[in-house]
C-alpha cells in the first residue's frame, strides 16, 4: 500500500493512498459478488441440504419431513406448509410478500431433495403442495 508523507512541524504523518484502498476494496467486492452469482442450482441445493441436514431420497420421508418441519418452523415460515396462511388474492396488497416467502419455503423444500426427485415437485405452485 502506498502512502504520501505530510510534514507538520517536527512530526511526519503517513497518509494512506485512499484511491488505491478504494480500488482494492471495489475489486474484492466485485469478486465476491461474481462468485455468489455464478453458483449453480446444485450448489444452492447443497447449501440448503446442509442447513436442513438431510436430503429426501425416496426412502426417508418420515425422518426428512420431521427435520424439514423443524427447520421451517425455526424460520417462522411453517404457515406456508400448513393451513395457517392461505394464499391471498393477486390484487391483495399482501400477495407479493406471500408469493416471495412461499417461493423461499418452496426453495428450501426442493433444495432438500435428491435431484432425481425434484422434477416430481418443481411444478407445484405452492410450498404446501410440495
Phi and psi in radians as a Rosetta constraint file:
Dihedral C 1 N 2 CA 2 C 2 CIRCULARHARMONIC -1.450 0.35
Dihedral N 2 CA 2 C 2 N 3 CIRCULARHARMONIC 2.691 0.35
Dihedral C 2 N 3 CA 3 C 3 CIRCULARHARMONIC -2.428 0.35
Dihedral N 3 CA 3 C 3 N 4 CIRCULARHARMONIC 2.596 0.35
Dihedral C 3 N 4 CA 4 C 4 CIRCULARHARMONIC -1.810 0.35
Dihedral N 4 CA 4 C 4 N 5 CIRCULARHARMONIC 2.672 0.35
Dihedral C 4 N 5 CA 5 C 5 CIRCULARHARMONIC -1.897 0.35
Dihedral N 5 CA 5 C 5 N 6 CIRCULARHARMONIC 2.316 0.35
Dihedral C 5 N 6 CA 6 C 6 CIRCULARHARMONIC -2.114 0.35
Dihedral N 6 CA 6 C 6 N 7 CIRCULARHARMONIC 2.351 0.35
Dihedral C 6 N 7 CA 7 C 7 CIRCULARHARMONIC -1.829 0.35
Dihedral N 7 CA 7 C 7 N 8 CIRCULARHARMONIC 2.175 0.35
Dihedral C 7 N 8 CA 8 C 8 CIRCULARHARMONIC -2.169 0.35
Dihedral N 8 CA 8 C 8 N 9 CIRCULARHARMONIC 1.800 0.35
Dihedral C 8 N 9 CA 9 C 9 CIRCULARHARMONIC 1.050 0.35
Dihedral N 9 CA 9 C 9 N 10 CIRCULARHARMONIC -2.148 0.35
Dihedral C 9 N 10 CA 10 C 10 CIRCULARHARMONIC -1.637 0.35
Dihedral N 10 CA 10 C 10 N 11 CIRCULARHARMONIC -0.070 0.35
Dihedral C 10 N 11 CA 11 C 11 CIRCULARHARMONIC -1.816 0.35
Dihedral N 11 CA 11 C 11 N 12 CIRCULARHARMONIC 2.305 0.35
Dihedral C 11 N 12 CA 12 C 12 CIRCULARHARMONIC -1.815 0.35
Dihedral N 12 CA 12 C 12 N 13 CIRCULARHARMONIC 2.208 0.35
Dihedral C 12 N 13 CA 13 C 13 CIRCULARHARMONIC -1.861 0.35
Dihedral N 13 CA 13 C 13 N 14 CIRCULARHARMONIC 2.379 0.35
Dihedral C 13 N 14 CA 14 C 14 CIRCULARHARMONIC -1.665 0.35
Dihedral N 14 CA 14 C 14 N 15 CIRCULARHARMONIC 2.180 0.35
Dihedral C 14 N 15 CA 15 C 15 CIRCULARHARMONIC -1.920 0.35
Dihedral N 15 CA 15 C 15 N 16 CIRCULARHARMONIC 2.269 0.35
Dihedral C 15 N 16 CA 16 C 16 CIRCULARHARMONIC -1.179 0.35
Dihedral N 16 CA 16 C 16 N 17 CIRCULARHARMONIC 2.656 0.35
Dihedral C 16 N 17 CA 17 C 17 CIRCULARHARMONIC -1.371 0.35
Dihedral N 17 CA 17 C 17 N 18 CIRCULARHARMONIC 1.695 0.35
Dihedral C 17 N 18 CA 18 C 18 CIRCULARHARMONIC -1.161 0.35
Dihedral N 18 CA 18 C 18 N 19 CIRCULARHARMONIC -0.487 0.35
Dihedral C 18 N 19 CA 19 C 19 CIRCULARHARMONIC -1.139 0.35
Dihedral N 19 CA 19 C 19 N 20 CIRCULARHARMONIC -0.776 0.35
Dihedral C 19 N 20 CA 20 C 20 CIRCULARHARMONIC -1.138 0.35
Dihedral N 20 CA 20 C 20 N 21 CIRCULARHARMONIC -0.722 0.35
Dihedral C 20 N 21 CA 21 C 21 CIRCULARHARMONIC -1.075 0.35
Dihedral N 21 CA 21 C 21 N 22 CIRCULARHARMONIC -0.767 0.35
Dihedral C 21 N 22 CA 22 C 22 CIRCULARHARMONIC -1.114 0.35
Dihedral N 22 CA 22 C 22 N 23 CIRCULARHARMONIC -0.781 0.35
Dihedral C 22 N 23 CA 23 C 23 CIRCULARHARMONIC -1.107 0.35
Dihedral N 23 CA 23 C 23 N 24 CIRCULARHARMONIC -0.696 0.35
Dihedral C 23 N 24 CA 24 C 24 CIRCULARHARMONIC -1.115 0.35
Dihedral N 24 CA 24 C 24 N 25 CIRCULARHARMONIC -0.781 0.35
Dihedral C 24 N 25 CA 25 C 25 CIRCULARHARMONIC -1.070 0.35
Dihedral N 25 CA 25 C 25 N 26 CIRCULARHARMONIC -0.783 0.35
Dihedral C 25 N 26 CA 26 C 26 CIRCULARHARMONIC -1.102 0.35
Dihedral N 26 CA 26 C 26 N 27 CIRCULARHARMONIC -0.705 0.35
Dihedral C 26 N 27 CA 27 C 27 CIRCULARHARMONIC -1.106 0.35
Dihedral N 27 CA 27 C 27 N 28 CIRCULARHARMONIC -0.748 0.35
Dihedral C 27 N 28 CA 28 C 28 CIRCULARHARMONIC -1.180 0.35
Dihedral N 28 CA 28 C 28 N 29 CIRCULARHARMONIC -0.681 0.35
Dihedral C 28 N 29 CA 29 C 29 CIRCULARHARMONIC -1.138 0.35
Dihedral N 29 CA 29 C 29 N 30 CIRCULARHARMONIC -0.758 0.35
Dihedral C 29 N 30 CA 30 C 30 CIRCULARHARMONIC -1.068 0.35
Dihedral N 30 CA 30 C 30 N 31 CIRCULARHARMONIC -0.733 0.35
Dihedral C 30 N 31 CA 31 C 31 CIRCULARHARMONIC -1.087 0.35
Dihedral N 31 CA 31 C 31 N 32 CIRCULARHARMONIC -0.764 0.35
Dihedral C 31 N 32 CA 32 C 32 CIRCULARHARMONIC -1.121 0.35
Dihedral N 32 CA 32 C 32 N 33 CIRCULARHARMONIC -0.730 0.35
Dihedral C 32 N 33 CA 33 C 33 CIRCULARHARMONIC -1.120 0.35
Dihedral N 33 CA 33 C 33 N 34 CIRCULARHARMONIC -0.786 0.35
Dihedral C 33 N 34 CA 34 C 34 CIRCULARHARMONIC -1.101 0.35
Dihedral N 34 CA 34 C 34 N 35 CIRCULARHARMONIC -0.651 0.35
Dihedral C 34 N 35 CA 35 C 35 CIRCULARHARMONIC -1.119 0.35
Dihedral N 35 CA 35 C 35 N 36 CIRCULARHARMONIC -0.736 0.35
Dihedral C 35 N 36 CA 36 C 36 CIRCULARHARMONIC -1.189 0.35
Dihedral N 36 CA 36 C 36 N 37 CIRCULARHARMONIC -0.620 0.35
Dihedral C 36 N 37 CA 37 C 37 CIRCULARHARMONIC -1.312 0.35
Dihedral N 37 CA 37 C 37 N 38 CIRCULARHARMONIC -0.371 0.35
Dihedral C 37 N 38 CA 38 C 38 CIRCULARHARMONIC -1.668 0.35
Dihedral N 38 CA 38 C 38 N 39 CIRCULARHARMONIC 0.088 0.35
Dihedral C 38 N 39 CA 39 C 39 CIRCULARHARMONIC -1.176 0.35
Dihedral N 39 CA 39 C 39 N 40 CIRCULARHARMONIC 2.392 0.35
Dihedral C 39 N 40 CA 40 C 40 CIRCULARHARMONIC -1.440 0.35
Dihedral N 40 CA 40 C 40 N 41 CIRCULARHARMONIC 2.805 0.35
Dihedral C 40 N 41 CA 41 C 41 CIRCULARHARMONIC -0.984 0.35
Dihedral N 41 CA 41 C 41 N 42 CIRCULARHARMONIC -0.599 0.35
Dihedral C 41 N 42 CA 42 C 42 CIRCULARHARMONIC -1.085 0.35
Dihedral N 42 CA 42 C 42 N 43 CIRCULARHARMONIC -0.699 0.35
Dihedral C 42 N 43 CA 43 C 43 CIRCULARHARMONIC -1.120 0.35
Dihedral N 43 CA 43 C 43 N 44 CIRCULARHARMONIC -0.755 0.35
Dihedral C 43 N 44 CA 44 C 44 CIRCULARHARMONIC -1.120 0.35
Dihedral N 44 CA 44 C 44 N 45 CIRCULARHARMONIC -0.660 0.35
Dihedral C 44 N 45 CA 45 C 45 CIRCULARHARMONIC -1.097 0.35
Dihedral N 45 CA 45 C 45 N 46 CIRCULARHARMONIC -0.712 0.35
Dihedral C 45 N 46 CA 46 C 46 CIRCULARHARMONIC -1.101 0.35
Dihedral N 46 CA 46 C 46 N 47 CIRCULARHARMONIC -0.658 0.35
Dihedral C 46 N 47 CA 47 C 47 CIRCULARHARMONIC -1.091 0.35
Dihedral N 47 CA 47 C 47 N 48 CIRCULARHARMONIC -0.800 0.35
Dihedral C 47 N 48 CA 48 C 48 CIRCULARHARMONIC -1.100 0.35
Dihedral N 48 CA 48 C 48 N 49 CIRCULARHARMONIC -0.768 0.35
Dihedral C 48 N 49 CA 49 C 49 CIRCULARHARMONIC -1.080 0.35
Dihedral N 49 CA 49 C 49 N 50 CIRCULARHARMONIC -0.654 0.35
Dihedral C 49 N 50 CA 50 C 50 CIRCULARHARMONIC -1.136 0.35
Dihedral N 50 CA 50 C 50 N 51 CIRCULARHARMONIC -0.732 0.35
Dihedral C 50 N 51 CA 51 C 51 CIRCULARHARMONIC -1.128 0.35
Dihedral N 51 CA 51 C 51 N 52 CIRCULARHARMONIC -0.742 0.35
Dihedral C 51 N 52 CA 52 C 52 CIRCULARHARMONIC -1.395 0.35
Dihedral N 52 CA 52 C 52 N 53 CIRCULARHARMONIC -0.632 0.35
Dihedral C 52 N 53 CA 53 C 53 CIRCULARHARMONIC 1.732 0.35
Dihedral N 53 CA 53 C 53 N 54 CIRCULARHARMONIC -0.087 0.35
Dihedral C 53 N 54 CA 54 C 54 CIRCULARHARMONIC -2.736 0.35
Dihedral N 54 CA 54 C 54 N 55 CIRCULARHARMONIC 2.633 0.35
Dihedral C 54 N 55 CA 55 C 55 CIRCULARHARMONIC -2.007 0.35
Dihedral N 55 CA 55 C 55 N 56 CIRCULARHARMONIC 2.379 0.35
Dihedral C 55 N 56 CA 56 C 56 CIRCULARHARMONIC -1.181 0.35
Dihedral N 56 CA 56 C 56 N 57 CIRCULARHARMONIC 2.210 0.35
Dihedral C 56 N 57 CA 57 C 57 CIRCULARHARMONIC -2.119 0.35
Dihedral N 57 CA 57 C 57 N 58 CIRCULARHARMONIC 0.084 0.35
Dihedral C 57 N 58 CA 58 C 58 CIRCULARHARMONIC 1.720 0.35
Dihedral N 58 CA 58 C 58 N 59 CIRCULARHARMONIC -0.215 0.35
Dihedral C 58 N 59 CA 59 C 59 CIRCULARHARMONIC -2.098 0.35
Dihedral N 59 CA 59 C 59 N 60 CIRCULARHARMONIC -0.105 0.35
Dihedral C 59 N 60 CA 60 C 60 CIRCULARHARMONIC -2.193 0.35
Dihedral N 60 CA 60 C 60 N 61 CIRCULARHARMONIC 0.597 0.35
Dihedral C 60 N 61 CA 61 C 61 CIRCULARHARMONIC -1.014 0.35
Dihedral N 61 CA 61 C 61 N 62 CIRCULARHARMONIC -0.790 0.35
Dihedral C 61 N 62 CA 62 C 62 CIRCULARHARMONIC -1.015 0.35
Dihedral N 62 CA 62 C 62 N 63 CIRCULARHARMONIC -0.837 0.35
Dihedral C 62 N 63 CA 63 C 63 CIRCULARHARMONIC -1.189 0.35
Dihedral N 63 CA 63 C 63 N 64 CIRCULARHARMONIC -0.840 0.35
Dihedral C 63 N 64 CA 64 C 64 CIRCULARHARMONIC -0.980 0.35
Dihedral N 64 CA 64 C 64 N 65 CIRCULARHARMONIC -0.830 0.35
Dihedral C 64 N 65 CA 65 C 65 CIRCULARHARMONIC -1.097 0.35
Dihedral N 65 CA 65 C 65 N 66 CIRCULARHARMONIC -0.646 0.35
Dihedral C 65 N 66 CA 66 C 66 CIRCULARHARMONIC -1.159 0.35
Dihedral N 66 CA 66 C 66 N 67 CIRCULARHARMONIC -0.767 0.35
Dihedral C 66 N 67 CA 67 C 67 CIRCULARHARMONIC -1.188 0.35
Dihedral N 67 CA 67 C 67 N 68 CIRCULARHARMONIC -0.738 0.35
Dihedral C 67 N 68 CA 68 C 68 CIRCULARHARMONIC -1.106 0.35
Dihedral N 68 CA 68 C 68 N 69 CIRCULARHARMONIC -0.728 0.35
Dihedral C 68 N 69 CA 69 C 69 CIRCULARHARMONIC -1.078 0.35
Dihedral N 69 CA 69 C 69 N 70 CIRCULARHARMONIC -0.727 0.35
Dihedral C 69 N 70 CA 70 C 70 CIRCULARHARMONIC -1.108 0.35
Dihedral N 70 CA 70 C 70 N 71 CIRCULARHARMONIC -0.755 0.35
Dihedral C 70 N 71 CA 71 C 71 CIRCULARHARMONIC -1.072 0.35
Dihedral N 71 CA 71 C 71 N 72 CIRCULARHARMONIC -0.858 0.35
Dihedral C 71 N 72 CA 72 C 72 CIRCULARHARMONIC -1.171 0.35
Dihedral N 72 CA 72 C 72 N 73 CIRCULARHARMONIC -0.676 0.35
Dihedral C 72 N 73 CA 73 C 73 CIRCULARHARMONIC -1.110 0.35
Dihedral N 73 CA 73 C 73 N 74 CIRCULARHARMONIC -0.689 0.35
Dihedral C 73 N 74 CA 74 C 74 CIRCULARHARMONIC -1.124 0.35
Dihedral N 74 CA 74 C 74 N 75 CIRCULARHARMONIC -0.395 0.35
Dihedral C 74 N 75 CA 75 C 75 CIRCULARHARMONIC -1.640 0.35
Dihedral N 75 CA 75 C 75 N 76 CIRCULARHARMONIC 0.089 0.35
Dihedral C 75 N 76 CA 76 C 76 CIRCULARHARMONIC 1.017 0.35
Dihedral N 76 CA 76 C 76 N 77 CIRCULARHARMONIC 0.721 0.35
Dihedral C 76 N 77 CA 77 C 77 CIRCULARHARMONIC -2.201 0.35
Dihedral N 77 CA 77 C 77 N 78 CIRCULARHARMONIC 0.267 0.35
Dihedral C 77 N 78 CA 78 C 78 CIRCULARHARMONIC -1.033 0.35
Dihedral N 78 CA 78 C 78 N 79 CIRCULARHARMONIC -0.487 0.35
Dihedral C 78 N 79 CA 79 C 79 CIRCULARHARMONIC -1.050 0.35
Dihedral N 79 CA 79 C 79 N 80 CIRCULARHARMONIC -0.312 0.35
Dihedral C 79 N 80 CA 80 C 80 CIRCULARHARMONIC -1.455 0.35
Dihedral N 80 CA 80 C 80 N 81 CIRCULARHARMONIC -0.245 0.35
Dihedral C 80 N 81 CA 81 C 81 CIRCULARHARMONIC -2.001 0.35
Dihedral N 81 CA 81 C 81 N 82 CIRCULARHARMONIC -0.095 0.35
Dihedral C 81 N 82 CA 82 C 82 CIRCULARHARMONIC -2.016 0.35
Dihedral N 82 CA 82 C 82 N 83 CIRCULARHARMONIC -2.939 0.35
Dihedral C 82 N 83 CA 83 C 83 CIRCULARHARMONIC -1.609 0.35
Dihedral N 83 CA 83 C 83 N 84 CIRCULARHARMONIC 0.297 0.35
Dihedral C 83 N 84 CA 84 C 84 CIRCULARHARMONIC -1.299 0.35
Dihedral N 84 CA 84 C 84 N 85 CIRCULARHARMONIC -0.393 0.35
Dihedral C 84 N 85 CA 85 C 85 CIRCULARHARMONIC -2.405 0.35
Dihedral N 85 CA 85 C 85 N 86 CIRCULARHARMONIC 1.568 0.35
Dihedral C 85 N 86 CA 86 C 86 CIRCULARHARMONIC -1.191 0.35
Dihedral N 86 CA 86 C 86 N 87 CIRCULARHARMONIC 2.741 0.35
Dihedral C 86 N 87 CA 87 C 87 CIRCULARHARMONIC -1.145 0.35
Dihedral N 87 CA 87 C 87 N 88 CIRCULARHARMONIC 2.188 0.35
Dihedral C 87 N 88 CA 88 C 88 CIRCULARHARMONIC -1.245 0.35
Dihedral N 88 CA 88 C 88 N 89 CIRCULARHARMONIC 2.826 0.35
Dihedral C 88 N 89 CA 89 C 89 CIRCULARHARMONIC -1.150 0.35
Dihedral N 89 CA 89 C 89 N 90 CIRCULARHARMONIC 2.598 0.35
Dihedral C 89 N 90 CA 90 C 90 CIRCULARHARMONIC -1.009 0.35
Dihedral N 90 CA 90 C 90 N 91 CIRCULARHARMONIC -0.469 0.35
Dihedral C 90 N 91 CA 91 C 91 CIRCULARHARMONIC -1.533 0.35
Dihedral N 91 CA 91 C 91 N 92 CIRCULARHARMONIC -0.025 0.35
Dihedral C 91 N 92 CA 92 C 92 CIRCULARHARMONIC -1.307 0.35
Dihedral N 92 CA 92 C 92 N 93 CIRCULARHARMONIC 2.353 0.35
Dihedral C 92 N 93 CA 93 C 93 CIRCULARHARMONIC -1.019 0.35
Dihedral N 93 CA 93 C 93 N 94 CIRCULARHARMONIC -0.390 0.35
Dihedral C 93 N 94 CA 94 C 94 CIRCULARHARMONIC -1.449 0.35
Dihedral N 94 CA 94 C 94 N 95 CIRCULARHARMONIC -0.160 0.35
Dihedral C 94 N 95 CA 95 C 95 CIRCULARHARMONIC -1.061 0.35
Dihedral N 95 CA 95 C 95 N 96 CIRCULARHARMONIC -0.784 0.35
Dihedral C 95 N 96 CA 96 C 96 CIRCULARHARMONIC -1.036 0.35
Dihedral N 96 CA 96 C 96 N 97 CIRCULARHARMONIC -0.783 0.35
Dihedral C 96 N 97 CA 97 C 97 CIRCULARHARMONIC -1.130 0.35
Dihedral N 97 CA 97 C 97 N 98 CIRCULARHARMONIC -0.766 0.35
Dihedral C 97 N 98 CA 98 C 98 CIRCULARHARMONIC -1.035 0.35
Dihedral N 98 CA 98 C 98 N 99 CIRCULARHARMONIC -0.795 0.35
Dihedral C 98 N 99 CA 99 C 99 CIRCULARHARMONIC -1.067 0.35
Dihedral N 99 CA 99 C 99 N 100 CIRCULARHARMONIC -0.749 0.35
Dihedral C 99 N 100 CA 100 C 100 CIRCULARHARMONIC -1.120 0.35
Dihedral N 100 CA 100 C 100 N 101 CIRCULARHARMONIC -0.867 0.35
Dihedral C 100 N 101 CA 101 C 101 CIRCULARHARMONIC -1.193 0.35
Dihedral N 101 CA 101 C 101 N 102 CIRCULARHARMONIC -0.625 0.35
Dihedral C 101 N 102 CA 102 C 102 CIRCULARHARMONIC -1.059 0.35
Dihedral N 102 CA 102 C 102 N 103 CIRCULARHARMONIC -0.719 0.35
Dihedral C 102 N 103 CA 103 C 103 CIRCULARHARMONIC -1.142 0.35
Dihedral N 103 CA 103 C 103 N 104 CIRCULARHARMONIC -0.645 0.35
Dihedral C 103 N 104 CA 104 C 104 CIRCULARHARMONIC -1.090 0.35
Dihedral N 104 CA 104 C 104 N 105 CIRCULARHARMONIC -0.841 0.35
Dihedral C 104 N 105 CA 105 C 105 CIRCULARHARMONIC -1.135 0.35
Dihedral N 105 CA 105 C 105 N 106 CIRCULARHARMONIC -0.734 0.35
Dihedral C 105 N 106 CA 106 C 106 CIRCULARHARMONIC -1.041 0.35
Dihedral N 106 CA 106 C 106 N 107 CIRCULARHARMONIC -0.709 0.35
Dihedral C 106 N 107 CA 107 C 107 CIRCULARHARMONIC -1.083 0.35
Dihedral N 107 CA 107 C 107 N 108 CIRCULARHARMONIC -0.699 0.35
Dihedral C 107 N 108 CA 108 C 108 CIRCULARHARMONIC -1.069 0.35
Dihedral N 108 CA 108 C 108 N 109 CIRCULARHARMONIC -0.785 0.35
Dihedral C 108 N 109 CA 109 C 109 CIRCULARHARMONIC -1.114 0.35
Dihedral N 109 CA 109 C 109 N 110 CIRCULARHARMONIC -0.878 0.35
Dihedral C 109 N 110 CA 110 C 110 CIRCULARHARMONIC -1.091 0.35
Dihedral N 110 CA 110 C 110 N 111 CIRCULARHARMONIC -0.710 0.35
Dihedral C 110 N 111 CA 111 C 111 CIRCULARHARMONIC -1.180 0.35
Dihedral N 111 CA 111 C 111 N 112 CIRCULARHARMONIC -0.287 0.35
Dihedral C 111 N 112 CA 112 C 112 CIRCULARHARMONIC -1.751 0.35
Dihedral N 112 CA 112 C 112 N 113 CIRCULARHARMONIC 0.333 0.35
Dihedral C 112 N 113 CA 113 C 113 CIRCULARHARMONIC -1.990 0.35
Dihedral N 113 CA 113 C 113 N 114 CIRCULARHARMONIC 2.597 0.35
Dihedral C 113 N 114 CA 114 C 114 CIRCULARHARMONIC -1.073 0.35
Dihedral N 114 CA 114 C 114 N 115 CIRCULARHARMONIC 2.502 0.35
Dihedral C 114 N 115 CA 115 C 115 CIRCULARHARMONIC -0.935 0.35
Dihedral N 115 CA 115 C 115 N 116 CIRCULARHARMONIC -0.526 0.35
Dihedral C 115 N 116 CA 116 C 116 CIRCULARHARMONIC -1.155 0.35
Dihedral N 116 CA 116 C 116 N 117 CIRCULARHARMONIC -0.342 0.35
Dihedral C 116 N 117 CA 117 C 117 CIRCULARHARMONIC -1.710 0.35
Dihedral N 117 CA 117 C 117 N 118 CIRCULARHARMONIC -0.327 0.35
Dihedral C 117 N 118 CA 118 C 118 CIRCULARHARMONIC -0.997 0.35
Dihedral N 118 CA 118 C 118 N 119 CIRCULARHARMONIC -0.726 0.35
Dihedral C 118 N 119 CA 119 C 119 CIRCULARHARMONIC -1.095 0.35
Dihedral N 119 CA 119 C 119 N 120 CIRCULARHARMONIC -0.383 0.35
Dihedral C 119 N 120 CA 120 C 120 CIRCULARHARMONIC -1.293 0.35
Dihedral N 120 CA 120 C 120 N 121 CIRCULARHARMONIC -0.334 0.35
Dihedral C 120 N 121 CA 121 C 121 CIRCULARHARMONIC -2.145 0.35
Dihedral N 121 CA 121 C 121 N 122 CIRCULARHARMONIC -0.311 0.35
Dihedral C 121 N 122 CA 122 C 122 CIRCULARHARMONIC -1.081 0.35
Dihedral N 122 CA 122 C 122 N 123 CIRCULARHARMONIC -0.501 0.35
Dihedral C 122 N 123 CA 123 C 123 CIRCULARHARMONIC -1.432 0.35
Dihedral N 123 CA 123 C 123 N 124 CIRCULARHARMONIC -0.179 0.35
Dihedral C 123 N 124 CA 124 C 124 CIRCULARHARMONIC -1.161 0.35
Dihedral N 124 CA 124 C 124 N 125 CIRCULARHARMONIC 2.455 0.35
Dihedral C 124 N 125 CA 125 C 125 CIRCULARHARMONIC -1.518 0.35
Dihedral N 125 CA 125 C 125 N 126 CIRCULARHARMONIC -0.316 0.35
Dihedral C 125 N 126 CA 126 C 126 CIRCULARHARMONIC -2.183 0.35
Dihedral N 126 CA 126 C 126 N 127 CIRCULARHARMONIC 2.714 0.35
Dihedral C 126 N 127 CA 127 C 127 CIRCULARHARMONIC -1.099 0.35
Dihedral N 127 CA 127 C 127 N 128 CIRCULARHARMONIC -0.632 0.35
Dihedral C 127 N 128 CA 128 C 128 CIRCULARHARMONIC -1.055 0.35
Dihedral N 128 CA 128 C 128 N 129 CIRCULARHARMONIC -0.722 0.35
Dihedral C 128 N 129 CA 129 C 129 CIRCULARHARMONIC -1.147 0.35
Dihedral N 129 CA 129 C 129 N 130 CIRCULARHARMONIC -0.625 0.35
